[in-house]
Structures are given as structure tokens and as C-alpha cells.
Amino acid sequence: MVETADIVVVGGGCIGAAIALHLAEKNAGKIILLEQKSLAHGASGKGIGIIRTHYTHPVLAELAQLSLESYHDFAERYGGYDAGFHPCGYYILVGEDDRQTLKDLVKLHRSLGIEVDLVDLDRLQDAIPALNLTDVAIAAYEPNSGYGSPPQTTIALARRAQDLGVDVRTDTPVREIKLDAEGRIERVITPSGEIATRTVVDCVGPWAKQFTEHLGLDFPVAPVVEHVVVVERPQEFSQPHPVVSDLVNLCYSRSDADQPYTRIGNSNPQLHSQFKLDNADDFHGQLFPHITEELTQKLLHRYPILKSGKIVDNYSGIWAITPDYQPIIDRIEQVPGLYCAVGFSGHGYKLSPVIGKLVSQLIVGETNTLVGKLKIFRRSRFAENKLIRSQLSYSKAQGLR
Ligand SMILES: Cc1cc2nc3c(=O)[nH]c(=O)nc-3n(C[C@H](O)[C@H](O)[C@H](O)COP(=O)(O)OP(=O)(O)OC[C@H]3O[C@@H](n4cnc5c(N)ncnc54)[C@H](O)[C@@H]3O)c2cc1C
């Protein structure tokens, strides 16, 4: 007899796990989460995990603020599981070109209820004496932001989903979605058998392009390799430091909680075209030439004291980029029963709790103002040539901020 499910969620990253969990909280029926390899096999396994609200688009800032609140209450909210969240504070540093943008954004964010303020550079220097601020014109601070552990969070969300009855299956790739004569979803095909279902939620992240190609659907989602350099701080700078978003040199960094390490990643969108892969299956942890050296130089520029530190690791992960760097969250009209939440670029980890909640509401047919705001992430925006653009934007960071 063919197995059945009310909803099949495909992809065991933080987004798929969060959606499955919130569906279970809504008693949405029998839910199966299928992951091709292991939980957090994709982007969620390697993310740096920064959780902040600083976005130029008000909808993203609002979603990020709601997610940040969930991270503060994570264990209480999600059955006692821990996301590894450290609210160590978050600084945004900008140069002269972006002075007014940062001021305007702080005003906008405060009007949205976000706790953020401009910070005097002398005070910032006192807070982090090791920071080189010579090229920084102005800075802002979010005291409640910080970072968490994306793999730990993904597993926590999946465990909580299991506790609530979700059947979580790893090593189970979905090879195909079969439609009935009317074009509605009928079943999914996996190597271990078929599952009859009317609803599939596509959360396959960097695999989005190939996943639904057989249905004739175009998902403009490119898999891109994202690099990380890890430096061990010298003894005289062994204390953890806050997260720093460096929009002068287009990079971000944070310290670890349990060892004197600082991690740095790239936020220069100009570099992404070099790091694109044709297919997410081509990712095997490769490092592209020059980028780790460039990141190291940026880190040493911002923290000259790290010249006496030691590089302890260089690694890469894969993330999913769309033409405007914003996700595609939608109910797909052409294939009744298909929903998607893919293409989160550098936003997916921090947003996963709120996306889980809102997409589950979309699927069960709940309407509210926030679910309505998901419309800006519709898939058709690319064909309509209505990419998401912010009224306020930084000179170089594009949709990453
Ligand atoms: C180095 C790095 C740094 C980052 N830093 C940050 C940060 O500071 N803050 C932040 O918010 N975000 C950050 N991100 C981005 C964040 O990690 C992603 O946006 C987020 O993890 C996306 O989650 P996802 O669930 O959409 O995708 P993924 O985690 O990629 O999950 C997709 C899953 O689908 C599975 N899958 C694919 N095809 C199939 C199939 N056919 N059948 C079954 N399963 C399938 C894959 O195996 C994978 O596990 C970073 C990412 C990287 C790589």
C-alpha cells in the first residue's frame, strides 16, 4: 500500500525544519520531512550564524526583529532545545558614503520598535579597543543581536518537530514530484518508495533550480560558495568581542563563545559571480583562489592586533542567491499544492523561526498582515521585473543588507 502524508516538507535545513515544526504546532495533519543526506547538510551546516535586524528593507527588518525575539526565547518556545544563541551585541560600521543611510535606517528601525542606536566612535573604541576605526565615519549598535549555531538550531527545530509528531527522514532524497491528470500534486518519489500527498513544501535551498525543473518551473536560484576564515586571537585579545558588520570593507565577523577564535565572511556582492556553481551537487567544500587571503587582510585591517594571531581554519559552505538576494516564498499557482521557501542568501538562518511560522500560516490558509507581506517574495516578481529594492540602500552592499 502506498504511504500517505498530508504535507511533505522537502529539505532538512533550518527553513524546512522550522516550517515542519510550525505546521505540527498547528496540527496540520501527518507531516513528513524528507532530507536527502543529513540534517543541516546544506547552507545551514556551515553558516556563521549572525542574528541581527539591520536590513535596508523594512519588511526584512520587521521579520528579523520577530525572529530575534524567538531566538531570545528559543528554549522556552521550542520545548527546551538550545539554538546556541549568544546575544553579544552587533555593531554596523560604515564609511562617509553611507553616513546618511545609516542615520536614516536607525530612525526607520527605531520606528519599527527595534532597539538600535547610533554610537559615538569614542565609546565604540572603549568597548572594543582592538578595533581600527580610522576609515569608519559612523556606527550603530544593536544590543540584543548576536549569533547562534545554525546546525544546532536546525537539529533543535527538527527534534522539536519530531516531538510534535513530524516524521523526519534523512538519507531520503525526493527524486520527483508526480502530478495527477489535473496537474495537482499527487505523490513524491524517493528511492525508498512513494508518498501520496497533495501538499509539498520546497525548502531545498541551493538545490532549488534543479528540484522543480521536471515540472517546467524556473527558479532563478544560484548556488554560491561562501568562504570563512577563522583566526585564533592572541592572548592580549582573548576576550570574546561583539559581532561587527563592516560595510566599509564589506565583510562580517564574530567571535566564538568557547574558544578565542574570530570568524570572518564576505559581504561583497561583486565577488559572488566568481563563486557561483552550476549545480549545488558540485559543492564539495572547495575554496576559490584569493578570497581567503582577501578576507584575512580585511580582518587584519579591522583588528591589527590579530597580526600576532594564527589562522586556524579556512572553510566554505554553500548558499542560495536570487537576482535581488531575497528569498522566494510562495504558493505556486501552476502546480496546485506546491509551496516554496528557498533562496535565502545570507538571511536564512536568522529568519528561520519567523519564516517557519508565517509559511505554516500560509499553508493552512491563515491570513494576517504579516502573511500578506510575504507577497513581496513571490516567484513571479522576476518575470514581472519587479525585483525587491530598498528605498534606502548602502553604496556597495546591495541586497545583503
Ligand atoms: C558560510 C556561510 C555563512 C552564513 N552566514 C549567515 C549568517 O550570519 N546569518 C544568516 O542568517 N545566514 C547566514 N548564512 C545563510 C544561511 O545559512 C542560509 O540562508 C540558511 O541556512 C538557508 O537554509 P535553508 O534551509 O533554506 O537551506 P539549506 O540549509 O541549504 O537546506 C536545504 C536542504 O535541502 C536538502 N535537499 C536538497 N535537495 C533535496 C531533495 N531533492 N530531497 C531532499 N532533500 C533535499 C539539502 O540536502 C539541504 O539540507 C550563511 C551561510 C553560509 C554558507
The ligand as an SDF file (V2000), in Angstrom:
LIG
                    3D

 53 58  0  0  0  0  0  0  0  0999 V2000
   29.4370   30.4890    5.2720 C   0  0  0  0  0  0  0  0  0  0  0  0
   28.0230   30.9250    5.4710 C   0  0  0  0  0  0  0  0  0  0  0  0
   27.7300   31.9760    6.3410 C   0  0  0  0  0  0  0  0  0  0  0  0
   26.4270   32.3530    6.5700 C   0  0  0  0  0  0  0  0  0  0  0  0
   26.1630   33.3170    7.4980 N   0  0  0  0  0  0  0  0  0  0  0  0
   24.8760   33.6100    7.8080 C   0  0  0  0  0  0  0  0  0  0  0  0
   24.5940   34.4990    8.8650 C   0  0  0  0  0  0  0  0  0  0  0  0
   25.4920   35.0230    9.5030 O   0  0  0  0  0  0  0  0  0  0  0  0
   23.2860   34.7340    9.1710 N   0  0  0  0  0  0  0  0  0  0  0  0
   22.2570   34.1720    8.4590 C   0  0  0  0  0  0  0  0  0  0  0  0
   21.0860   34.4430    8.7570 O   0  0  0  0  0  0  0  0  0  0  0  0
   22.5060   33.3340    7.4420 N   0  0  0  0  0  0  0  0  0  0  0  0
   23.7830   33.0370    7.1090 C   0  0  0  0  0  0  0  0  0  0  0  0
   24.0540   32.1760    6.0970 N   0  0  0  0  0  0  0  0  0  0  0  0
   22.9480   31.7410    5.2450 C   0  0  0  0  0  0  0  0  0  0  0  0
   22.1230   30.6650    5.9080 C   0  0  0  0  0  0  0  0  0  0  0  0
   22.9650   29.6420    6.3670 O   0  0  0  0  0  0  0  0  0  0  0  0
   21.1050   30.1420    4.8810 C   0  0  0  0  0  0  0  0  0  0  0  0
   20.3340   31.2140    4.3770 O   0  0  0  0  0  0  0  0  0  0  0  0
   20.1680   29.1290    5.5100 C   0  0  0  0  0  0  0  0  0  0  0  0
   20.8880   28.1010    6.1540 O   0  0  0  0  0  0  0  0  0  0  0  0
   19.2830   28.5330    4.4260 C   0  0  0  0  0  0  0  0  0  0  0  0
   18.5870   27.4330    4.9630 O   0  0  0  0  0  0  0  0  0  0  0  0
   17.7230   26.5140    4.0110 P   0  0  0  0  0  0  0  0  0  0  0  0
   17.0400   25.5650    4.9100 O   0  0  0  0  0  0  0  0  0  0  0  0
   16.9340   27.3590    3.0830 O   0  0  0  0  0  0  0  0  0  0  0  0
   18.7910   25.7860    3.0680 O   0  0  0  0  0  0  0  0  0  0  0  0
   19.7880   24.5980    3.3650 P   0  0  0  0  0  0  0  0  0  0  0  0
   20.3420   24.6630    4.7240 O   0  0  0  0  0  0  0  0  0  0  0  0
   20.7500   24.5580    2.2350 O   0  0  0  0  0  0  0  0  0  0  0  0
   18.8680   23.3280    3.3240 O   0  0  0  0  0  0  0  0  0  0  0  0
   18.3890   22.7580    2.1330 C   0  0  0  0  0  0  0  0  0  0  0  0
   18.3580   21.2640    2.3610 C   0  0  0  0  0  0  0  0  0  0  0  0
   17.6490   20.6360    1.3100 O   0  0  0  0  0  0  0  0  0  0  0  0
   18.2250   19.3710    1.0960 C   0  0  0  0  0  0  0  0  0  0  0  0
   17.8130   18.8860   -0.2300 N   0  0  0  0  0  0  0  0  0  0  0  0
   18.1520   19.3830   -1.4310 C   0  0  0  0  0  0  0  0  0  0  0  0
   17.5490   18.7000   -2.4210 N   0  0  0  0  0  0  0  0  0  0  0  0
   16.8080   17.7320   -1.8230 C   0  0  0  0  0  0  0  0  0  0  0  0
   15.9620   16.7100   -2.3150 C   0  0  0  0  0  0  0  0  0  0  0  0
   15.7510   16.5380   -3.6310 N   0  0  0  0  0  0  0  0  0  0  0  0
   15.3650   15.8840   -1.4310 N   0  0  0  0  0  0  0  0  0  0  0  0
   15.5530   16.0400   -0.0890 C   0  0  0  0  0  0  0  0  0  0  0  0
   16.3580   16.9930    0.4190 N   0  0  0  0  0  0  0  0  0  0  0  0
   16.9650   17.8510   -0.4310 C   0  0  0  0  0  0  0  0  0  0  0  0
   19.7140   19.6490    1.2070 C   0  0  0  0  0  0  0  0  0  0  0  0
   20.4620   18.4770    1.4410 O   0  0  0  0  0  0  0  0  0  0  0  0
   19.7500   20.6350    2.3660 C   0  0  0  0  0  0  0  0  0  0  0  0
   19.9830   20.0030    3.6200 O   0  0  0  0  0  0  0  0  0  0  0  0
   25.3560   31.7300    5.8710 C   0  0  0  0  0  0  0  0  0  0  0  0
   25.6320   30.6750    5.0010 C   0  0  0  0  0  0  0  0  0  0  0  0
   26.9590   30.2640    4.8010 C   0  0  0  0  0  0  0  0  0  0  0  0
   27.2260   29.1140    3.8770 C   0  0  0  0  0  0  0  0  0  0  0  0
  1  2  1  0
  2  3  1  0
  2 52  2  0
  3  4  2  0
  4  5  1  0
  4 50  1  0
  5  6  2  0
  6  7  1  0
  6 13  1  0
  7  8  2  0
  7  9  1  0
  9 10  1  0
 10 11  2  0
 10 12  1  0
 12 13  2  0
 13 14  1  0
 14 15  1  0
 14 50  1  0
 15 16  1  0
 16 17  1  0
 16 18  1  0
 18 19  1  0
 18 20  1  0
 20 21  1  0
 20 22  1  0
 22 23  1  0
 23 24  1  0
 24 25  2  0
 24 26  1  0
 24 27  1  0
 27 28  1  0
 28 29  2  0
 28 30  1  0
 28 31  1  0
 31 32  1  0
 32 33  1  0
 33 34  1  0
 33 48  1  0
 34 35  1  0
 35 36  1  0
 35 46  1  0
 36 37  1  0
 36 45  1  0
 37 38  2  0
 38 39  1  0
 39 40  1  0
 39 45  2  0
 40 41  1  0
 40 42  2  0
 42 43  1  0
 43 44  2  0
 44 45  1  0
 46 47  1  0
 46 48  1  0
 48 49  1  0
 50 51  2  0
 51 52  1  0
 52 53  1  0
M  END
$$$$
